Amino acid sequence: MRQANYDWKLSETEPSESFLQITQKLQLSPFVGKLLWQRGYREEEELQRFLYPKEQKLYDPYLMHDMDKAISRIQEAVINGEKILVYGDYDADGITSTTVMKETLELLGAEVETFLPNRFEHGYGPNQSVYQEKIESGTQLIITVDNGVAGNEAVAYAQNAGVDVIITDHHELPNELPDAYAIVHPRHPDGHYPFPDLAGVGVAFKVASALLEEPPAEFLDLVAIGTIADLVSLKDENRTLAALGIDAIRHTERIGLQALIEESGVKVKEADETSIGFAIAPRLNAIGRMGDPNPAVDLLATFDEEEAAVQAKKLNTINEERKAIVDQITQEALLMVNDENHVHLLAKEGWHEGVLGIVAGKIMNQTGKPALVLSLKEDGTAKGSGRSVDALNLYEMLDEMRELFTYFGGHHAAVGLTMPQENISLLQEKMNDYVVQHAIDLTKGPAMAVDEVLLPQDVTVELIDELKRLAPYGTENPVPQFLFRQVTAENVKKIGANQQHLKFTINNSDGQLDAVAFGFGDQENELLNDQVDVVGKLSINEWNGRKKPQVMVTDFAVNGLQVFDWRAKRYREQNQLSGEVFYLAFDKDSLKEVHPKIQEKVVVFNDLASISERLRDARATSLVVLDCPVELEHLKSVFEIGTFSRVYLLGISADEAYLNGVGSREQYAKLFKLIHSQEKIDIRYKLNAISNYLKIPQKLLIFMIQVFFELKFVTIENGVLQKVARPESHPLTESTRYQKRLKKIKVEEFLLLSDIPTIKQWLTT
């Protein structure tokens, strides 16, 4: 059995008759209509707004709290020639927000300066020392974008210094808001804005729309990037802004954005939400993670092609550095993982704190458990980030341990914290206790919505084209995931520079579908010889003008018993199997063929009673069988006594019984003749020479000598073999060792040469 990485949630609801009539009216296929029904779109007006986002009207910006007040103050500053500071944030949303506000004010003729804080020097949000420095150098109005609602001290300083602060933000509102000149926020309780989920760039765009007296189309490219990058809900007005913005990106005249897109390997005309999420946004986010983010604004705002090319290349280089650092820290952190912990707390000196949130997410995805990843500082503190699965509210848990931290903040799935290093061990202990005391089940993995069950033959290029009506995809409108039940995986092969991916086909009796599984390269054996359930996203593979449908695998599961073919010698060094594992050998000599760490764990079969007792204590779910028994039923009995869902067959044969057989009449005759031609033979030292002389494999030769000894044809004393002058005549078959060998040969023939489905069927029937 191979458990899925995610907890699949398959919608079982069926559309109503009235809904089907609406879909017919809108010329929607039943397939797409059902997906929309399952995503909660039930009324015609909702469907119209979803299906035709570009045709939807944007909401009046003046419905937002303090918008009229903010606009009046900005207009006054422009008229009076006041020096305005736009204070942003260091991520993609903050960078695009800053650029939108900067260019809007410049269109009005304002004197504008922008500033993005360095996360390592200034931290997140309003920084009082920066405010002081800017005010002393002449700033007369501060406008925050994508931050500010938690900057009480810095805002109070500016206001007391006679400099008004206009906050434009979208983050959670704290209980006590800053005493700013104006707070423009879509969720402000005293506002009337109908859509609360705008990104920071969405709020900046609303301010720009009010200042310019119409929605400025030239900023929609930036709005789409910031909105999609910040993972805000991609419904209602955000869906409209994203759809319009993606079109704007495809036709953008923004030189810096063109350079950045081309540097990321994306064709401008083919840009979409995937390009933004996986190519453009990571490059903007990387510069803020690694150091000074301000050059990103220069890139997006520049009119200089040469500067654009230089800055785009710089961002790309920084992103490559970021990825390399993430990979290195992830590898180091995985080596530190202790499976006994319910929450992984990993800390080390020298880890770059700007990427620890990404690393924590990777650790969580690979282990299925929440993770905190901290960098140990020279001042005795540890600073980092945490990520969690759905089953554990990370913020609630750590909030109960707040006394261990010098700083702590976040939400259900992600936190940031700083703490004294001496508290790390205690924190690990408290987190483990918390999971146990609250009976939190961390075995299922994160929940994942599955939209529909399909058969391989259902998937066509035309069906995939239909799904484009659901785009753009994002938060609260994810790319559809489809389940293919009880299919077989064929032609499985590893691909990629490091063989880290898999390519195969999924098949049933009526059809097949190409499949690609990124990051599953080490799970090739899991797919072999078993029916599997596969979940994935549909895409089109286009090559030389030919289009073929394929599924991009997200997850898979195998139900029931799995039998793994580890009979190749390379598997004998395997010593990293997860979970409870029972190692079994029928011949102690087989232990010499495996890794020393495995040797320590192996139980050698003596009788079923002792094995049964050991299995009761072990509670193992995996059985590793090193070799072959003499009695085939002994293995089946061990399997039936245990509760195994996974069986690994190594197929070691210390004496190579099947390979060498029992020996031919001619071979026995040659050996007998040699023995009778010699008075004595020291087989301790001459065995190899005898083997070469008689052309009999050494392991077979040892067996034949043992048979002669059992039948009293020879004597052996202190390693010296001597013939018996007048031995009694016995057929070889009277030897119990000979009979045992015949049985062993039949067993080895079955276990070493049969295919895995045959062995699996034998075990389970």
C-alpha positions in Angstrom: 0.0 0.0 0.0 1.3 3.5 -0.9 -0.6 6.2 0.9 -1.3 9.4 -1.0 0.6 12.6 0.0 -2.6 14.6 0.1 -6.0 14.0 1.6 -8.1 13.9 -1.5 -11.5 15.6 -1.3 -13.8 14.5 -4.1 -17.0 16.4 -4.7 -19.9 14.1 -5.0 -22.7 16.7 -5.6 -24.5 16.7 -8.9 -25.9 19.9 -10.7 -29.6 20.6 -10.4 -31.9 20.6 -13.4 -32.4 24.4 -13.2 -28.6 24.8 -13.2 -28.3 22.6 -16.3 -30.8 24.8 -18.1 -28.7 27.8 -17.2 -25.5 26.1 -18.6 -27.3 25.3 -21.8 -28.4 28.9 -22.2 -24.8 30.0 -21.7 -23.6 27.3 -24.1 -21.5 25.6 -21.5 -20.6 21.9 -21.9 -22.0 19.6 -19.1 -18.4 18.9 -18.2 -17.4 22.5 -17.5 -20.8 23.2 -16.0 -20.4 20.5 -13.4 -17.0 21.8 -12.4 -18.4 25.3 -11.9 -21.3 23.9 -9.9 -18.8 22.1 -7.6 -16.9 25.3 -7.1 -20.0 27.0 -5.8 -21.2 28.9 -8.8 -25.0 28.2 -8.9 -26.8 31.3 -10.2 -26.8 32.8 -13.7 -25.4 36.1 -12.5 -22.5 34.4 -10.7 -21.7 32.4 -13.8 -21.8 35.5 -16.0 -19.4 37.3 -13.8 -17.1 34.3 -13.6 -17.1 33.4 -17.3 -16.8 36.9 -18.7 -14.4 38.7 -16.3 -13.2 41.2 -18.9 -16.7 42.5 -19.4 -17.3 43.2 -15.7 -17.4 46.7 -14.4 -14.8 47.6 -11.7 -16.1 48.9 -8.4 -16.2 52.5 -7.5 -12.9 53.3 -5.7 -14.6 55.9 -3.5 -16.5 53.2 -1.7 -13.3 52.4 0.0 -12.7 53.9 3.5 -10.9 57.3 3.5 -10.5 57.3 -0.3 -11.9 60.8 -0.7 -9.8 62.1 2.1 -6.6 60.5 0.6 -7.3 61.8 -2.9 -7.8 65.3 -1.6 -4.6 65.3 0.3 -2.5 63.9 -2.6 -4.0 66.4 -5.0 -3.1 69.2 -2.5 0.5 67.8 -2.3 0.8 67.8 -6.1 -0.5 71.3 -6.4 1.8 72.6 -3.7 4.8 70.7 -5.1 5.3 68.7 -1.9 7.9 66.0 -1.9 6.1 62.6 -1.6 7.6 59.4 -0.4 6.0 56.1 -1.6 6.9 53.5 1.0 6.4 49.9 -0.2 7.2 46.3 0.6 10.0 44.0 -0.5 7.8 41.3 -2.2 6.2 41.1 -5.7 3.0 42.7 -4.5 4.9 45.5 -2.8 7.2 46.1 -5.8 4.3 46.3 -8.2 2.2 48.5 -5.8 5.1 50.9 -5.4 5.6 51.1 -9.2 1.8 51.8 -9.8 1.7 54.5 -7.2 5.0 56.1 -8.4 3.9 56.3 -12.0 0.5 57.6 -11.1 1.9 60.4 -9.1 4.4 61.2 -11.9 1.6 61.4 -14.4 0.1 64.1 -12.2 3.4 65.9 -12.1 4.3 65.2 -8.5 7.8 65.1 -7.0 8.1 61.4 -6.0 10.6 59.2 -4.2 10.2 55.5 -3.6 11.6 53.3 -0.9 11.4 49.6 -0.3 12.7 48.3 3.0 15.5 45.7 3.2 14.0 42.9 5.2 17.3 42.3 7.0 18.0 46.0 7.9 14.6 47.5 8.2 12.1 44.6 8.7 8.6 44.6 7.4 6.4 47.7 7.3 6.9 51.3 8.4 10.4 51.8 9.9 10.7 54.8 12.2 14.4 55.4 11.5 13.7 55.5 7.8 10.8 57.8 8.3 13.0 60.1 10.3 15.7 60.1 7.7 13.3 60.8 4.9 11.5 63.6 6.8 14.8 65.2 7.6 15.7 65.2 3.9 12.5 67.0 2.9 9.7 64.5 2.6 6.3 66.2 3.2 3.8 63.4 2.6 4.2 59.6 3.0 2.0 57.1 1.1 2.4 53.5 2.1 1.5 50.7 -0.3 1.0 47.0 0.7 1.9 47.9 4.3 1.1 50.3 7.1 -1.8 49.1 9.2 0.6 47.7 11.8 3.0 50.6 11.8 1.6 52.6 14.7 4.9 53.9 16.1 6.5 55.0 12.8 3.2 56.6 11.7 2.8 58.4 15.0 6.3 59.8 14.7 5.6 61.1 11.2 2.3 62.7 12.1 3.8 64.3 15.2 6.6 65.7 13.0 4.0 67.4 10.8 4.2 64.9 7.9 0.9 63.3 7.0 0.8 59.5 6.3 -1.7 57.9 3.9 -1.9 54.2 4.4 -3.0 52.0 1.5 -2.9 48.4 2.6 -4.8 45.1 2.4 -3.4 43.1 5.4 -5.3 42.0 8.5 -6.4 44.9 10.5 -5.1 45.0 14.1 -7.2 45.9 17.0 -5.5 49.3 17.3 -5.0 51.1 14.0 -2.3 53.8 13.4 -3.3 57.4 13.8 -2.7 58.1 10.1 -4.1 61.0 8.0 -6.1 58.4 6.0 -6.3 54.6 5.9 -7.4 53.2 2.6 -8.3 49.6 3.1 -10.9 47.4 1.4 -11.8 45.7 4.7 -12.0 48.7 6.9 -15.1 48.3 9.1 -16.2 51.9 8.4 -15.9 51.5 4.6 -18.4 50.2 2.0 -16.2 48.5 -0.5 -18.0 45.4 -1.8 -14.9 43.2 -2.4 -12.5 42.7 0.6 -9.8 40.6 -1.0 -7.8 43.0 -3.1 -4.0 42.7 -3.1 -1.8 45.6 -2.1 -1.4 46.4 -5.8 -5.2 46.3 -6.2 -5.6 49.0 -3.6 -2.9 51.1 -5.2 -4.7 50.7 -8.5 -7.9 51.9 -6.9 -6.1 55.0 -5.6 -4.7 55.5 -9.1 -8.2 55.1 -10.7 -9.5 57.8 -8.3 -6.6 60.2 -8.9 -6.7 59.8 -12.7 -10.6 59.7 -12.8 -10.6 56.4 -14.7 -9.0 52.9 -14.4 -5.6 53.3 -15.9 -5.2 50.4 -18.4 -1.4 51.0 -18.5 -1.0 49.6 -15.0 -3.1 46.4 -15.4 0.0 44.4 -16.3 1.5 45.2 -12.9 -1.8 44.7 -11.1 -2.1 41.1 -12.5 1.5 40.3 -11.4 1.0 41.6 -7.8 -2.5 40.0 -7.5 -1.5 36.6 -8.6 1.9 36.6 -6.8 0.3 37.5 -3.5 -2.0 34.5 -3.6 -5.1 36.5 -2.8 -8.5 35.1 -3.8 -8.8 35.1 -7.5 -12.5 35.7 -7.7 -14.9 38.6 -8.2 -12.9 41.8 -8.9 -9.5 40.2 -8.6 -10.5 37.7 -11.3 -11.4 40.7 -13.5 -8.2 42.5 -12.8 -6.1 39.3 -13.4 -7.9 38.6 -16.7 -7.5 42.1 -18.0 -3.9 42.2 -16.7 -2.8 39.0 -18.4 -4.0 40.5 -21.7 -2.1 43.7 -20.9 1.1 41.7 -20.2 0.8 40.0 -23.7 0.7 43.5 -25.2 2.8 45.4 -22.7 5.0 48.3 -23.8 6.7 48.3 -20.4 10.4 47.7 -21.5 11.5 46.4 -18.1 8.7 43.9 -17.9 9.4 42.7 -21.4 13.0 42.1 -20.5 12.2 40.3 -17.3 9.7 38.0 -19.1 12.2 37.2 -21.9 14.9 36.6 -19.3 12.7 34.1 -17.5 12.3 32.1 -20.7 8.6 32.9 -21.3 7.2 34.2 -24.6 5.5 37.5 -23.9 2.6 36.6 -26.2 2.0 33.4 -24.3 2.2 34.8 -20.8 -0.6 33.6 -18.4 -1.2 33.1 -14.7 1.3 30.2 -14.7 4.0 32.3 -16.2 3.3 35.0 -13.5 3.3 32.5 -10.6 6.3 30.4 -11.6 8.5 32.7 -13.7 7.8 36.4 -13.2 6.8 36.6 -9.5 9.7 34.4 -8.2 12.2 36.7 -9.8 10.6 39.8 -8.2 10.3 38.0 -4.8 13.9 36.7 -4.9 15.5 40.2 -4.9 13.6 41.0 -1.7 14.5 37.7 -0.1 18.2 38.2 -0.8 18.8 41.8 -0.1 17.9 45.3 -1.5 14.6 45.1 -3.5 14.7 48.7 -4.8 16.3 47.8 -8.2 13.1 45.9 -9.1 11.1 49.1 -9.1 13.7 50.7 -11.3 13.4 47.8 -13.7 9.6 47.9 -14.0 9.6 51.7 -14.4 12.5 52.2 -16.8 12.3 53.5 -20.4 16.0 52.5 -21.1 16.3 49.2 -23.0 19.9 48.8 -21.9 19.2 49.3 -18.3 16.2 47.0 -18.6 18.3 44.2 -20.0 21.0 44.7 -17.2 18.4 44.8 -14.4 16.4 41.8 -15.7 19.6 39.7 -15.9 20.4 40.8 -12.4 17.1 39.6 -11.1 17.4 36.3 -12.9 20.9 35.8 -11.4 19.6 36.6 -7.9 16.7 34.1 -8.4 19.2 31.4 -9.5 21.2 32.1 -6.4 18.1 31.9 -4.3 17.1 28.6 -5.8 20.6 27.2 -5.2 20.5 28.3 -1.5 17.1 26.8 -1.0 18.2 23.5 -2.5 21.3 23.4 -0.3 19.5 24.3 2.9 16.7 21.9 2.1 19.1 19.0 1.7 20.9 19.9 4.9 17.6 20.2 6.8 16.3 16.9 5.5 19.3 15.1 6.9 18.4 16.6 10.3 14.8 15.3 10.3 13.9 13.0 13.1 10.8 10.9 12.2 9.8 10.6 15.8 9.0 14.3 16.1 5.4 15.4 15.2 6.7 18.8 14.2 10.1 19.3 12.7 12.2 22.0 14.3 15.4 22.4 12.3 18.1 25.0 13.1 21.7 25.6 11.9 24.2 28.4 11.8 24.6 30.2 8.4 21.2 29.5 6.9 20.0 32.4 4.9 16.9 33.7 6.7 15.4 35.2 3.6 14.5 31.7 2.2 13.6 29.8 5.3 9.9 30.0 4.7 10.4 28.3 1.3 12.6 25.6 2.9 10.0 25.0 5.6 7.4 24.5 3.0 9.6 22.0 1.1 10.3 20.1 4.3 6.5 20.0 5.1 5.7 18.7 1.6 8.3 16.0 1.7 7.6 14.7 5.2 3.9 15.5 5.5 4.6 17.2 8.9 4.7 20.9 9.9 8.2 22.4 9.9 10.0 25.3 11.6 13.3 26.2 10.0 15.6 28.6 12.0 18.9 30.3 11.4 21.2 30.4 14.4 22.7 33.9 14.9 25.9 35.0 16.6 24.0 37.0 19.2 22.4 33.8 20.6 19.1 34.2 18.9 17.4 31.9 16.3 15.3 33.4 13.6 13.1 31.8 10.9 9.8 30.7 9.5 7.3 27.8 9.8 4.8 26.2 7.5 2.0 23.8 8.5 -0.5 21.3 7.1 -4.3 21.8 7.4 -4.6 19.6 10.4 -2.5 21.8 12.7 -3.1 25.5 13.3 0.5 26.5 13.7 -0.3 30.0 15.0 -2.7 28.7 17.7 -0.1 26.1 18.9 2.8 28.5 19.1 0.6 31.2 20.6 0.4 29.0 23.7 4.2 29.0 23.8 4.7 32.7 23.2 6.9 33.0 26.3 9.6 31.2 24.4 9.8 33.8 21.7 11.1 37.4 21.5 9.0 37.9 18.3 6.2 35.8 16.9 3.5 36.4 14.3 1.6 34.7 11.5 -1.5 32.7 10.8 -2.8 29.1 10.5 -0.4 27.9 7.9 2.7 30.2 8.2 4.6 31.9 11.0 7.7 33.9 11.5 9.6 34.0 14.8 12.7 35.0 16.7 13.8 33.2 19.9 16.7 32.6 22.2 18.7 29.5 21.1 18.5 28.0 24.6 14.7 27.6 24.2 14.9 25.4 21.0 14.9 22.0 22.8 12.0 23.1 25.0 10.0 24.3 22.0 10.5 20.9 20.3 9.3 19.1 23.4 6.3 21.4 23.9 5.2 21.0 20.2 5.4 17.2 20.3 3.3 17.2 23.6 0.8 19.6 22.0 0.1 17.3 19.0 -0.3 14.3 21.3 -2.5 16.1 23.9 -4.8 17.5 21.2 -4.9 14.2 19.3 -4.0 15.9 16.0 -3.8 13.5 13.1 -0.8 14.4 10.9 -1.0 11.2 8.7 -3.3 12.4 6.0 -1.4 15.3 4.5 -2.9 18.5 3.3 -6.4 18.5 1.9 -6.7 18.6 -1.9 -9.9 19.2 -3.9 -10.4 16.7 -6.7 -12.9 17.9 -9.3 -14.0 14.8 -11.1 -13.2 11.2 -11.9 -12.1 10.5 -15.5 -11.0 7.6 -17.6 -7.9 7.8 -19.7 -9.9 7.6 -22.9 -12.1 10.6 -21.7 -9.2 13.0 -22.0 -8.9 14.8 -25.4 -7.3 18.0 -26.6 -10.8 19.3 -27.1 -11.8 18.6 -23.5 -8.6 20.4 -22.3 -9.4 23.4 -24.4 -12.8 23.6 -22.8 -11.1 24.0 -19.4 -9.6 27.3 -20.6 -13.0 28.9 -19.8 -12.2 28.5 -16.1 -8.9 30.4 -16.3 -7.2 32.4 -15.0 -6.5 30.0 -12.1 -5.3 30.9 -8.7 -6.3 31.0 -5.0 -10.0 29.8 -4.6 -10.0 28.9 -8.3 -7.3 26.3 -8.6 -6.4 24.4 -11.7 -8.8 21.4 -11.8 -7.5 18.1 -10.4 -8.8 14.8 -11.9 -8.8 11.3 -10.5 -8.0 8.3 -12.6 -9.0 5.2 -10.6 -7.4 1.7 -10.8 -5.2 2.3 -13.8 -1.9 0.6 -14.5 1.3 2.5 -15.1 3.3 1.3 -18.1 6.6 2.2 -19.8 7.7 3.9 -16.6 11.0 5.7 -17.0 13.0 8.3 -15.2 13.7 11.6 -17.0 15.5 14.9 -16.1 19.1 15.8 -15.7 19.2 14.2 -12.3 16.6 11.5 -13.1 14.2 13.3 -10.6 11.0 13.0 -12.7 9.0 10.1 -14.2 7.3 9.7 -17.5 4.8 6.9 -18.2 1.4 6.1 -19.5 -1.7 5.3 -17.5 -3.9 2.6 -19.0 -7.1 0.7 -18.6 -8.7 -1.9 -20.9 -10.1 0.8 -23.2 -7.5 3.5 -23.5 -4.3 5.2 -22.3 -3.0 8.6 -21.4 0.5 10.0 -21.2 1.6 11.1 -17.8 4.5 13.1 -16.3 5.3 13.2 -12.6 7.7 15.9 -11.6 9.7 15.2 -8.5 8.6 11.5 -8.3 11.8 10.1 -9.7 12.6 8.1 -6.6 9.2 6.4 -6.6 9.5 4.4 -9.9 9.0 1.1 -8.1 5.8 2.2 -6.4 4.1 2.3 -9.8 5.2 -1.0 -11.1 2.9 -4.1 -11.3 0.0 -2.6 -9.4 -3.2 -0.8 -10.2 -2.9 2.8 -9.0 -5.1 5.8 -8.4 -3.6 8.9 -10.0 -4.6 12.5 -9.4 -3.3 15.2 -11.7 -3.9 18.3 -13.9 -4.5 18.0 -17.6 -2.3 19.7 -20.2 -1.5 19.6 -23.9 2.0 18.4 -25.0 2.8 20.0 -28.3 5.7 18.7 -30.4 6.4 19.4 -34.0 2.9 20.8 -34.5 1.3 17.7 -33.0 -0.9 18.0 -29.9 -1.4 15.2 -27.4 -3.2 15.3 -24.1 -1.4 14.4 -20.9 -1.8 14.4 -17.2 0.7 16.2 -14.9 0.6 14.0 -11.9 0.1 15.7 -8.5 -0.3 12.6 -6.4 -1.0 8.8 -6.5 -2.0 6.0 -4.2 -1.8 2.2 -4.3 -4.4 0.3 -2.3 -3.8 -3.2 -0.9 -0.6 -5.2 -0.8 2.5 -4.0 -2.8 5.3 -6.4 -3.6 8.6 -4.8 -4.6 11.1 -6.5 -6.9 14.5 -5.8 -5.2 16.1 -8.9 -6.6 18.8 -6.9 -8.4 22.0 -6.6 -6.4 21.9 -2.8 -6.2 19.1 -3.1 -3.6 21.2 -4.9 -1.1 22.7 -1.7 0.1 19.2 -0.2 0.8 18.9 0.8 4.5 16.4 3.7 4.5 12.9 2.3 4.6 10.4 4.4 6.5 7.9 3.1 9.0 7.9 -0.2 10.9 10.0 -2.7 8.9 10.5 -6.4 9.7 13.7 -7.9 8.1 13.6 -11.7 7.6 16.3 -14.2 6.5 16.0 -18.0 6.2 19.8 -18.5 6.0 22.2 -16.6 8.3 24.8 -16.6 5.5 22.6 -14.2 3.5 23.4 -11.5 6.0 26.9 -11.1 4.5 25.3 -9.8 1.3 23.5 -6.8 2.8 24.5 -3.5 4.4 25.8 -3.7 8.0 23.0 -1.5 9.2 20.5 -4.0 7.8 22.4 -7.0 9.4 21.7 -5.5 12.8 17.9 -5.6 12.2 17.5 -9.1 10.5 15.6 -11.9 12.2 16.8 -15.3 11.1 14.0 -17.9 10.8 14.1 -20.9 13.1 10.5 -21.8 13.5 7.1 -20.1 13.1 6.4 -19.9 16.8 9.4 -17.7 17.5 8.7 -15.6 14.4 5.1 -15.1 15.4 6.2 -13.8 18.8 8.7 -11.4 17.2 6.0 -10.1 14.8 3.6 -9.3 17.6 6.2 -7.1 19.2 7.3 -5.5 16.0 3.9 -4.2 14.6 5.6 -4.0 11.2 3.8 -3.0 8.1 6.7 -3.7 5.7 8.4 -7.1 5.3 11.8 -7.3 3.7 12.6 -10.9 2.7 16.4 -11.4 2.2 16.4 -14.9 0.7 14.4 -18.0 0.0 13.2 -20.6 2.5 13.5 -24.3 2.0 9.7 -24.7 2.5 7.8 -22.2 0.5 4.9 -22.3 2.9 7.1 -20.9 5.6 7.3 -17.6 3.9 3.5 -17.6 3.2 2.9 -18.4 6.9 5.1 -15.5 8.0 3.2 -13.2 5.7 -0.2 -14.4 7.1 0.9 -14.0 10.7 1.9 -10.3 10.1 -0.1 -7.4 8.9 2.0 -6.4 6.0 1.0 -3.9 3.3 4.4 -3.9 1.6 6.8 -6.8 0.8 10.3 -6.4 -0.6 12.0 -9.4 -2.2 15.8 -9.3 -2.2 16.2 -12.8 -3.5 19.7 -13.5 -2.1 20.9 -17.1 -2.6 24.0 -17.6 -0.5 24.6 -21.1 -1.9 23.1 -20.3 -5.4 21.1 -23.5 -5.3 18.9 -22.8 -8.4 21.8 -21.4 -10.3 24.1 -24.4 -9.7 21.6 -27.2 -9.2 22.5 -30.4 -7.3 25.3 -31.5 -9.6 25.3 -33.9 -12.5 26.4 -37.6 -12.5 29.5 -36.6 -14.4 30.4 -34.0 -11.8 30.0 -36.4 -8.9 32.1 -39.0 -10.8 34.9 -36.5 -11.4 34.9 -35.5 -7.7 34.8 -39.2 -6.6 37.7 -40.1 -8.9 39.8 -37.1 -7.6 39.1 -38.0 -3.9 40.2 -41.6 -4.5 43.3 -40.6 -6.3 44.5 -38.6 -3.3 45.3 -39.9 0.2 44.2 -36.6 1.8 42.9 -33.3 0.6 43.2 -30.1 2.7 40.0 -28.4 1.6 40.6 -25.4 3.8 43.2 -24.2 1.3 42.8 -26.1 -1.9 39.1 -25.7 -2.5 39.6 -23.0 -5.1 42.2 -25.1 -6.9 39.9 -28.1 -6.9 37.1 -26.1 -8.3 39.2 -24.8 -11.1 40.6 -28.3 -11.9 37.2 -30.0 -11.9 35.5 -27.0 -13.5 32.8 -27.2 -10.9 31.6 -23.9 -9.3 33.0 -23.6 -5.8 29.6 -23.3 -4.0 28.3 -26.4 -5.8 31.6 -28.2 -5.0 31.1 -27.5 -1.3 27.5 -28.9 -1.5 28.7 -32.0 -3.3 31.4 -32.6 -0.6 28.8 -32.2 2.1 26.6 -34.8 0.5 29.6 -37.2 0.3 30.3 -36.6 3.9 26.6 -37.2 4.9 26.6 -40.5 3.0 29.9 -41.4 4.7 31.8 -41.6 1.4 34.4 -39.3 3.0 35.5 -38.1 6.4 36.4 -34.5 7.2 38.6 -33.7 10.3 40.1 -30.3 10.9 39.5 -29.3 7.4 41.2 -32.3 5.9 39.1 -34.6 3.6 39.9 -38.3 3.5 38.3 -41.0 1.5 36.6 -44.0 3.2 38.2 -47.1 2.0 35.1 -49.3 1.5 32.1 -47.0 1.8 28.6 -48.5 1.8 26.8 -47.9 -1.5 24.0 -45.3 -1.2 22.2 -43.3 -3.9 22.7 -39.6 -3.7 19.0 -39.1 -3.1 19.3 -40.7 0.3 21.1 -37.6 1.5 18.8 -35.3 3.5 21.0 -32.4 2.4 20.4 -33.5 -1.2 16.6 -33.7 -0.7 16.7 -30.3 1.0 18.6 -28.9 -2.0 16.0 -30.2 -4.4 13.3 -28.4 -2.5 15.3 -25.2 -2.3 15.8 -25.2 -6.0 12.1 -25.3 -6.6 11.5 -22.5 -4.1 14.3 -20.4 -5.7 12.9 -21.1 -9.2 9.5 -19.7 -8.0 10.7 -16.7 -6.0 13.7 -15.7 -8.1 12.2 -16.2 -11.6 8.4 -15.5 -11.3 7.1 -12.1 -12.1 5.9 -10.0 -9.2 2.1 -10.3 -10.0 2.4 -14.1 -9.8 4.2 -13.9 -6.4 1.7 -11.3 -5.2 -1.2 -13.6 -6.2 0.4 -16.5 -4.4 0.9 -14.5 -1.2 -2.7 -13.3 -1.1 -4.6 -16.5 -2.1 
